Amino acid sequence: MFQSPRGDFPSVRMRRLRRHDWSRRLVREHHLCVDDLIWPLFLIDDPSAEQPIPSLPGVQRLGLDPLRRAAAHAAALGIPAIALFPATDPQLKTPDAAEAVNPENLVCRGVRAVKAEVGDAVGVICDVALDPYSSHGQDGLVRHGYVINDETVDMLCRQALVQVEAGCDVIAPSDMMDGRVGAIRVALENAGHRETQILSYAAKYASAFYGPFREAVGSASNLGAADKQTYQQDPTASDEALHEVALDLREGADIVMVKPGMPYLDIIRRVKDEFAVPVFAYQVSGEYAMLSAAAQRGWLDLDKVMIESMLAFKRAGADAVLTYFAPQVAKRLKG
């Protein structure tokens, strides 16, 4: 029999604790539970619609009636929060994205519908960015082909206020404009909304994994061949992410987000280690689409890979994950 030169074999056997299910459960380092989940939902302005999204198998754009049912379903599963994203009528999209600040826009009506259905049983997170409302598909206002910062921030503050007044619990600026977290925090304070949380997309990368999302909200055709590299982070950047997070925390963010998720697990880990604050991750549309498509071809076991992917986020340091798998994961965890 093999003997270790150090004499520690077979006294050290790493497999002992893996021998039984009960033993593996006792020594698990990381645990996944329903409280770790946030469910992103897409809205469409058709009361009863449940419109499939081809690039996101199993995901639909929902009218307000099925949105209410989805919110009730989330509450029944114990999912703590949902995040709302609108597929705005193309006729309402303009260069100045004016529909973003309309108190009767689709998101505001969606927030009111959810709150009427489930009250505070489920938190509502609202995206703050102009791309679902702009005719050019950019997250901010455009002048001479460039996304301008300060005027965009003014619009984002107005957008945040109409969402909070509709009943939104968490404002989530995803635009990556400089200074927008601080400006939104001041606007909320001045309007008396001191308890509203800000979930900042603090480290959001100019990623190729967003394609299905842009189809889902209808901004892909508006953006065309343009890109968002002048405001979203370059995928090569790592230290810069920590700078972005530090700024957003100083400006009043309660929670910070890293997006995309699995390609940026190293960033999640660095942010958590550096700041020890709540860190969320977004398992974005491209990640979901890859796993789902592979499972449809019989190449992956979807139940297993979705749980494994969630554990990867937890192991990296994420406190919660926005994922289109949220209801499936919740059902799986509940047995």
N, C-alpha and C positions, 0 to 999 in steps of 0.2 A: 504494500500500500504506500501511496505517495506520502512523504513527510516533508512539511515545510521546513526550509532552512532555519526559520525563526522558531520553530517548535510550536506554533500557534494553530496547527491543523492536526486533528480535527476539533480542537477545543472551541474554535471560532467557526460557527456554521451559520452563515447569513440566512440560510433557507429555513432554519427552525421556526422563525416567526411567520413564515409564509405557508407553513404546513396545513393549517386549518383556517377555515373561513372566520371562526370566532376570534382567532388570534390576529389575523390580518386586520379585522375590524378594530380590535383593541389598540393597535399601534399605528393606525392611520394618522398621517401628519396633516392632511388637508381634507376638509369635508365640504361637500356641496349640498345646499339645501334650497328650498323654494324661495327663501328670503334673499337669495343672491340674484334673482331674475328680474329683468325689466323687459316688457313685451312691446316692441315697436309696431305700430299699426298705421296703415295708409288709409286716407279718407278720400272719398269721391262725392261730388255733389249730386247724388241721386239717392233718395231716401232709402230705398230697399235694395240697392245694388250690392252684389258680392262678385266683383269683377276679377277674374284670375290674372296674375302677372306672369307671363310666360317664362321669364328668366328667374323667377323665384317660385319654384314648384311648391304648391300648398299655401302660398301667401296670396291674399286678395286685397284689392281696394274695397273699402267698406263704406256704404251709405250710413246715415245716422242710425237707422233702425238696427242693422247688424252690428254697428259700433256699440250700441247699448248692450246687445247680447254678448259681445266680446268682453266688454267691461265687467258684466256680471259673471262671465265665465272666469275671468282673471280673479275676481274676488273669491269665487268658489274654490279655485285652485290654491288660493293663498298668495298669488303673485302680488308683490307690494305695489308695483307701479307700471303704468303704460306710458309710452311716448307716442305722440301724434305727429303725423307728417301728411300734408295735403297734396293731392293731385289737383291743382287749381285749373279751372276752366281756361283754356288758351285765350279766350276772348277777354279775360280779365287780366292777362299779363301785359305789363307796360314797361317801358324803359325805366320809369321811376319806381316800379314795384309798389304802387299806391295801395293795392289790395292787401298788402301785408299789414297795413295800419287801419284797415276797415274793421270796426268792432263787430260787424256781422259776417266776417269772412268765414270760410269753411272750418278752420281750426277753432275759432271762437265758438261757433255753433256746436262743434264737436265736443269741446270742453264742457259746455253747459249741458249737453246731452249726457255725457258720462257722469257728471256730478249729480244730475237729476236721477240717474239710475242707481248709482252706488255710493253717493256721498263721499265721505272720507275713507271708505273701506279700501280704495285704490287711489294712490297718488297719480296725478297727471303731470307729465313733463312735456313742455312745448319747445320745439326747435325755434331758435331765433336766428334767421338768416333770410336773405331776400331771393335766393335762387328759385323757390317754388312759385314766386310771383313776378319775376322779371322776364321780360321778353328776350333778353340776351343770355339768360341762364347763369349769370354770375351771382355770387353771394352778396355783392354790394353794388352800389351805383357806379356807372361807368362814364368817364369823361375822356374823350380823345383816345379811346381804346384802352384806357387804364382804369382799374377799379380804385376809386378814390376812398380814402379812409375816413376822414372826420365827418363828412356829410353822411356817409353810410352809418356811422355810429349814432348820429342823431336819429336816423330812421329806425335803427335797431332798438333804441330806447323807447320810441313810440310804439313799435311792434310789441315789445315786452309788456308795456303798460296795458294795451288792449287785451293781451292774453291773460294777464293777472286779473284784470277786472272781469273777465269772463269766468274766472274760477281756477286758473292754472296754479298748481302748487310749486312747480320747479321750472325756472326759466333756464333754457339750455342754449346759450349762444354758440353756434357752430361755425361762424363766419370767418374767424381768425383775423379780424381787424384789430389793429393796435389800440389798446385803451378801452375796448368796449365793455369789459367786465366792470371796471370802475365807473364808467358812465352809466351803465344800467343800474348798478348798485345805488348810485346817487339818485337816479330817477325814481327808483322804487322807494327809497327812503323819503324823498320829498313828497311822494304821493301817498305816504302812510302805509306802504306795503313792506313793513320792516321784517316780517316773518317769512317772506318769500325766499326760497332757496335759489341759489345760482349754481347750476352744474355746468362748468365751463369745459367746452371742447378745447382743452389747453394745448394738447399736442395732437393736432390733426394734420395728417400728412397728405400731400398731393399724390394720391394713390390711384393705381389702376384697378383697385378692387371695388370701386364705387359704381361700376357700370349698371348693374341691375337696379340699384337704388334710383339712379337718375331716370331710368325707364319708368320706375314705379311712380315717381312724383311728376313725370312728364317734362323734366328739364333737359334731357339728353339732346333732343332736337333743337332746343333753344341755344344750348351751348355750342353745338356743332363741333367744329375743329378747334375751338378755343380751349384754353386750359385755365387752371387756377394756381399756377405756380408762383405768382407774385404775392400770394398771401398765405397759402397752405405750405407746410414745411416740406423741405426736400427729403426724400427717403434716405439720403446719406447722413442726415443730421441726427445726432444723439445728445450732445451737450446742450444744443440749442433748445431741445425739449425741456430740459430742466430750467433754463432761463424763462421760457414761456410759462411754465407752471409757477415758478416763483413770482412772476409778475401778476398772474391771475389771482394767486392767493393773497398777495399784498393788496390787490384791488377789491377784494371782498368775495371771491369765490368760496363756496362752502364745500364743493366737491369738484375734482378735476377728472377729465376724461382723456384716455388715449384711444385714437382711432386711426387706422384699423386696429384689429385685435391681434390675431395670432401671428401675423408677420412682424409685430412690434412688441412681443412679449418682453424683450430685453428693456424696452422703454418703460413698460409697466413696472418692472422690477426696480429699475433705477429711480423712478419717481417715488415709489413706495418707500424704498430705503432712504432716500434723501429727505423726504418731507413728512412721512408718517401721518398722512391725512387720508380721508376717504378717496380712493381711486377707483373709477369705473372704467370698463373697457367696452368697446362696441364690436361685436362679432358682425362685421358688415356684410352687405348683400352678396359680394363676391365670394366671401368665405362660405356663407350659407349655400349659395348656388353650387359651388364646387362639391361640397359634401353631398348635397341632395342629388345632383346629377350623377355622381359616382355611385350612389346608392341605387338610383333608378336603373343603372346599367348592371347592377348586381356585383359591383366591384368592392363595395364597402357595406358593412352592417351599420345602418343609419343610427339605430338606437345606441350602439356602442360608441361610435365615433362622436356623436353629439355630446354624450356624457364625458368622454375623454377630453374633448375640446374644452368643455366647461372646467374640468379639473385643471387643465393647463393654465387657464386664466387665474384660477384660485391659487395655484402653485406660484405663479408669477407675482402675485400680490394684489390682484383685483378684488375689491370688496363686493362688486356687483357687475353684472354683464347684461348689456342690451343685446338680445338675441331673438331672431325670428323663431327659434326653436323653443321659446319659453314655455308655451303650453304643453308641448310634448315632454320636455324635461321635467316640468312640474308633475305631470301624470306619472312619469317613470319613477320619480322620487317618492311619490305617494304610494307606489306599489299597485 
